[in-house]
Amino acid sequence: MAYAEPLAPADTPTRGASSSRVRLRVRSADGATRWVEHLDVTEAEAVRRALAQGSKVLTIEHMSNAAAARGGSRFALLLFSQELLALLDAGLNLTEALSTLHAKERQPLVREVLAQILHALREGRNFSDVLSAMPQHFPEVYAATVRAAERTGDMRQALARFIAYQSQFDTIRKKLISAAIYPVMLLAVGGFVALFLLGYVVPRFSAVYESSGREMPWLSSLLLSFGKAIHGHWQVALLGLVLVGVSAIWALSRPQGRAALMNTFLRLPWFAGKASEFRQARFYRAVSLLLASGIALPRAMGMVTGLLGPAEQLRLAQARLAVEQGQSLSTALLAVGLANPVAESLIKVGERSGQLADMLERTARLQDDDFARWVDWASKLIEPILMAVMGIVIGAIVVLMYMPIFDLAGSLQ
């Protein structure tokens, strides 16, 4: 029976009977064999998605989400590649280098992965086939790069290209995390100060105002009632605060929770455009990596589809079809809105000079630099805005607490 190969691993949850992580070993129309992984879908749904495209499914495997998360989140691929490259540069062959890494490793998961690789290599399997069988640890781009290096005999150069590719992405990710730390800490401290004022300071002011017998302004009365409610049921308030914090930490510790939060955040008008540019830069760099490894352009475009958003994936499929029909890459990408004028010009230069991989890398670098400047600018803008908002909130609480005192002082005068 013929099944279709999805353009990229799907990660959309599907309702149904028992859902799990499903891995399909498929053979595409060009004869290449690969593993495709689906997150939180039933086997029937994975096969249905495959059926829509026309490839042949060879094997179906299941993995629980918990085991997949443990396996996929702790294997440091960049560190593995750097250490492997250093050992190969020192003159060791591939099996000797992997044996050395296995002997020095102390983490159980990494030792298990390295042991499986060594066992398969000693059975005579190709390194790229072994990596393709572990998509939870080694992405398709990595396996394809290694497969191309096996044909050319230039494994060290392939690893160096992937290290440069992944290092650039990690640099941007670290910049985003660093930019988010201060606003999060500011919100946490400001929220704690506001809750302290409402739950501890406001009830004490309330006792003074009630003893005066004077009528208070409506907003001040509302604030004092809210503060007294928090003070009188502080156990419930504390429990609710702890539950909210634990739920947030639990959600962010799961890949699905982080993905949902990130997707919601990136849908905001101010961030959607920049998020699209960032994904395009990753797409350019991944295609550049695959082209430099000797992989044909249409196939490279299909392998990195998962780096783009859902809407962009549909447009990339149109661009890939145009390239397969003989259209230039620059024209095809510009026609579907996946290239700006600067990117189009650089890609055209690469097409004319035969250095398309270098020009795609340069295009990605320009977009990464622009994105990094935007992150710096946005972080410098968000910080004073948050400080102003927290100042207004805390200042409003203080003013509403003191308004009855001002009225009392005015009457006495």
C-alpha positions in Angstrom: 0.0 0.0 0.0 1.3 3.5 -0.8 1.4 6.2 1.8 2.4 9.8 1.6 5.3 11.5 3.2 4.5 14.6 5.2 6.5 17.7 4.4 7.6 17.9 8.0 6.9 16.2 11.3 3.5 17.3 12.6 3.1 18.5 16.1 -0.6 19.3 16.2 -2.5 17.3 18.9 -5.2 15.1 17.6 -8.2 14.0 19.6 -8.9 10.3 19.5 -8.1 7.0 21.1 -4.7 6.6 22.7 -2.4 9.3 21.4 1.3 9.0 21.4 4.4 9.9 19.4 4.4 8.0 16.2 7.5 7.5 14.0 7.1 6.5 10.3 9.9 5.1 8.2 9.0 6.2 4.7 10.5 6.0 1.2 10.0 9.1 -0.8 9.4 9.3 -4.5 13.1 9.8 -5.2 14.0 6.6 -3.4 15.4 8.2 -0.2 14.5 6.5 3.1 13.9 8.7 6.1 12.1 8.7 9.5 9.2 11.2 10.0 8.0 11.8 13.6 4.5 12.9 14.6 3.8 14.4 18.1 0.6 13.5 20.0 -1.3 11.9 17.1 -2.8 8.5 16.7 -1.4 6.0 14.3 -4.4 6.3 12.1 -3.9 10.1 11.9 -0.2 9.7 11.1 -1.0 7.3 8.3 -3.8 9.5 7.0 -1.4 12.5 6.7 1.1 10.2 5.0 -1.6 9.0 2.6 -2.3 12.5 1.3 1.3 12.8 -0.2 2.1 9.5 -1.9 5.2 8.0 -0.4 5.6 4.5 0.9 5.6 3.7 4.7 8.1 1.0 5.6 7.8 0.9 9.4 5.6 2.4 12.1 7.0 2.8 15.7 5.4 4.2 18.8 7.0 6.1 21.7 5.4 7.5 24.8 5.5 11.2 25.2 7.3 11.0 28.5 10.0 8.8 27.2 10.3 11.0 24.1 10.6 14.1 26.1 13.3 12.5 28.3 15.2 11.4 25.2 14.9 14.5 23.1 15.5 17.2 25.6 18.7 16.2 27.2 21.0 15.2 24.3 23.3 18.1 23.6 23.6 17.8 19.9 25.9 20.9 19.5 28.3 19.7 22.2 28.3 16.2 20.7 29.2 17.6 17.3 31.9 19.9 18.7 33.6 17.0 20.6 33.3 14.6 17.7 34.9 17.2 15.4 37.7 17.8 17.8 38.5 14.0 18.0 38.3 13.6 14.2 40.7 16.6 13.8 43.0 14.8 16.2 43.3 11.9 13.7 40.8 9.4 15.2 38.5 7.6 12.9 34.7 7.8 13.4 34.4 4.6 15.5 37.4 5.5 17.7 36.0 9.0 18.3 32.6 7.7 19.2 34.1 5.1 21.5 36.1 7.8 23.2 33.0 9.9 23.7 31.1 6.9 25.1 33.9 6.1 27.6 34.1 9.6 29.0 30.3 10.2 29.2 28.6 10.1 32.6 25.0 11.0 31.7 22.9 7.7 31.3 20.9 9.0 28.3 23.9 10.1 26.3 25.8 6.9 27.1 22.8 4.9 25.9 22.6 6.9 22.6 26.3 6.5 21.9 26.2 2.8 22.7 23.4 2.3 20.2 25.3 4.2 17.6 28.5 2.2 18.2 26.6 -1.1 18.1 24.9 -0.2 14.8 28.2 0.9 13.3 29.9 -2.3 14.3 27.1 -4.2 12.5 28.1 -2.4 9.3 25.4 0.2 9.1 26.1 3.7 7.8 26.4 6.5 10.3 23.8 8.6 8.6 21.3 5.7 8.7 21.9 5.2 12.4 21.2 8.9 13.0 18.1 8.9 10.8 16.7 6.1 13.0 16.9 8.5 16.1 15.0 11.6 15.0 14.3 12.5 18.7 18.0 13.2 19.1 19.3 14.0 15.5 17.1 16.2 13.3 16.7 15.4 9.6 19.0 18.3 8.6 21.8 16.8 10.7 21.3 13.3 9.3 21.2 14.5 5.7 24.4 16.6 6.2 26.2 13.5 7.5 24.8 11.4 4.6 26.2 13.8 2.1 29.5 13.9 3.9 29.7 10.1 3.7 29.5 10.3 -0.1 32.2 13.0 -0.3 34.4 11.8 2.5 34.5 15.2 4.2 32.9 14.5 7.6 34.9 17.1 9.4 33.8 19.9 7.1 30.2 18.8 7.4 30.3 18.9 11.2 32.0 22.3 11.1 29.2 23.7 8.9 26.5 22.3 11.2 28.3 23.7 14.3 28.3 27.1 12.7 24.6 26.8 11.8 23.5 25.7 15.2 25.8 28.2 17.1 24.3 31.1 15.3 20.8 29.9 16.2 21.8 29.4 19.8 23.3 32.9 19.9 20.0 34.4 18.9 18.0 32.2 21.4 20.3 33.3 24.2 19.8 36.9 23.3 16.1 36.5 23.5 16.3 34.7 26.9 18.6 37.4 28.2 16.2 40.1 27.0 13.3 38.5 28.8 14.9 37.9 32.2 14.7 41.6 33.4 11.1 42.2 32.4 10.0 38.9 34.1 11.9 39.8 37.3 10.4 43.3 37.2 6.9 41.9 36.9 7.5 39.4 39.7 8.9 42.0 42.1 6.2 44.5 41.3 3.5 42.0 41.7 4.9 41.0 45.1 5.0 44.6 46.3 1.4 45.2 45.1 0.2 42.1 46.9 2.1 43.1 50.1 0.4 46.5 50.0 -3.1 45.0 49.4 -2.8 42.2 51.9 -0.8 43.8 54.8 -0.7 47.6 54.6 -4.2 48.3 53.3 -6.1 46.4 56.1 -4.3 48.4 58.8 -5.3 51.6 57.1 -8.9 50.3 56.9 -9.0 49.9 60.8 -8.1 53.6 61.2 -10.6 54.8 58.6 -13.5 52.8 60.2 -12.8 54.2 63.6 -13.1 57.8 62.2 -16.7 57.3 61.1 -16.2 59.4 58.0 -17.5 58.4 54.6 -14.6 57.4 52.3 -14.3 57.9 48.5 -15.8 55.1 46.4 -12.4 53.9 44.9 -10.7 54.0 48.3 -13.6 52.0 49.9 -13.3 49.4 47.1 -9.5 49.1 47.6 -9.9 48.7 51.3 -12.6 46.1 50.9 -10.4 44.2 48.5 -7.4 44.4 50.9 -9.5 43.2 53.8 -10.7 40.2 51.8 -7.2 39.2 51.0 -6.1 39.7 54.6 -9.1 37.8 56.0 -8.5 34.8 53.6 -4.8 34.9 53.2 -4.5 31.1 53.3 -6.8 30.9 50.2 -5.0 33.7 48.5 -1.6 32.1 49.2 -2.8 28.7 48.0 -4.2 30.3 44.8 -0.9 32.1 44.2 1.1 28.9 44.7 -1.2 26.9 42.4 -0.8 29.6 39.7 2.9 29.5 40.0 3.2 25.7 40.0 0.8 25.5 37.0 2.9 28.1 35.1 6.1 26.2 35.9 4.6 22.9 35.0 3.2 24.2 31.7 6.5 25.9 30.7 8.5 22.7 31.6 6.6 20.8 28.9 7.4 21.3 25.2 3.7 21.6 24.3 3.2 24.3 26.9 6.2 26.3 25.8 5.1 26.0 22.2 1.6 27.2 23.0 2.9 30.2 24.9 5.3 31.0 22.2 2.7 30.7 19.4 0.3 33.0 21.4 3.1 35.5 21.9 4.2 35.5 18.3 0.7 36.1 17.0 0.7 39.6 18.5 0.9 42.2 15.7 4.1 43.7 17.0 6.0 40.4 17.0 4.4 38.5 14.1 6.4 40.1 11.4 9.8 39.8 13.2 9.0 36.1 14.1 8.4 35.4 10.4 11.7 37.1 9.5 13.5 35.0 12.1 12.0 31.7 10.8 13.0 32.7 7.2 16.6 33.3 8.4 16.7 29.8 9.9 15.2 28.5 6.6 17.9 30.2 4.5 20.7 29.0 6.8 19.4 25.4 6.8 19.1 25.3 3.0 22.6 26.8 2.7 23.9 24.0 5.0 22.3 21.3 2.9 23.4 22.8 -0.4 27.0 23.0 0.8 26.7 19.3 1.7 25.8 18.4 -1.9 22.0 18.0 -1.5 19.8 19.1 -4.4 17.9 22.3 -4.0 14.3 21.0 -4.3 15.0 18.2 -1.8 16.7 20.6 0.6 13.7 22.9 0.5 11.4 20.0 1.4 13.6 18.8 4.2 13.6 22.1 6.1 9.9 22.9 5.8 9.3 22.4 9.5 11.4 25.5 10.3 8.6 27.7 8.9 5.2 28.5 10.2 2.0 26.7 8.9 1.1 29.5 6.5 4.7 29.8 5.3 4.9 26.0 4.7 2.1 26.2 2.2 3.9 29.0 0.4 7.2 27.1 0.4 5.5 24.1 -1.2 4.4 26.4 -4.0 8.0 27.8 -4.3 9.4 24.2 -4.3 7.1 23.2 -7.1 8.1 26.3 -9.1 11.8 25.4 -8.7 11.2 21.8 -9.8 9.6 23.2 -12.9 12.7 25.2 -13.8 12.1 28.6 -12.1 15.0 30.3 -10.2 15.0 30.2 -6.4 15.0 34.0 -6.1 12.0 34.4 -8.3 10.1 31.5 -6.7 10.7 32.8 -3.1 9.8 36.4 -4.0 6.6 35.3 -5.7 5.3 33.6 -2.6 6.5 36.3 -0.2 9.4 34.3 1.4 12.1 36.8 0.3 12.5 40.6 0.6 14.2 42.6 -2.1 17.6 42.4 -0.3 17.3 38.6 -0.1 16.2 38.4 -3.7 19.3 40.3 -4.8 21.7 38.3 -2.8 20.2 35.0 -4.0 20.3 36.2 -7.6 24.0 36.9 -7.2 24.5 33.4 -5.8 22.6 31.8 -8.7 24.7 33.7 -11.3 28.1 33.0 -9.6 27.4 29.4 -8.6 27.7 30.3 -4.9 24.1 29.9 -3.8 24.9 28.3 -0.5 27.2 31.2 0.5 24.7 33.8 -0.6 21.9 32.1 1.4 24.2 32.1 4.5 24.9 35.8 4.0 21.2 36.5 3.6 20.5 34.7 6.9 23.3 36.5 8.6 21.9 39.9 7.5 18.4 39.0 8.8 19.9 37.6 12.1 21.8 40.9 12.6 18.6 42.9 12.0 16.7 40.7 14.4 19.3 41.0 17.1 19.2 44.8 16.7 15.4 44.7 17.0 15.6 42.5 20.2 18.0 45.1 21.8 15.7 47.9 20.8 12.6 46.1 22.0 14.2 45.2 25.4 15.3 48.7 26.0 11.8 50.0 25.2 9.8 47.3 27.2 11.8 47.8 30.4 10.8 51.5 31.0 7.3 50.7 29.9 7.0 48.0 32.5 8.6 50.2 35.1 6.1 52.9 34.3 3.1 50.5 34.5 4.3 49.0 37.8 4.9 52.6 39.2 1.4 53.6 38.1 -0.2 50.5 39.8 1.7 50.9 43.1 1.3 54.6 43.1 -2.5 54.3 42.5 -2.7 51.9 45.5 -0.8 54.4 47.7 -2.9 57.4 46.6 -6.2 55.6 47.2 -5.0 54.6 50.7 -4.1 58.2 51.5 -7.1 59.9 49.9 -9.3 59.6 53.1 -6.4 61.1 55.1 -6.2 64.0 52.8 -10.0 64.6 53.2 -9.7 64.3 57.0 -6.8 66.8 57.0 -8.8 69.2 54.9 -11.8 69.1 57.2 -9.7 69.6 60.3 -8.1 72.6 58.7 
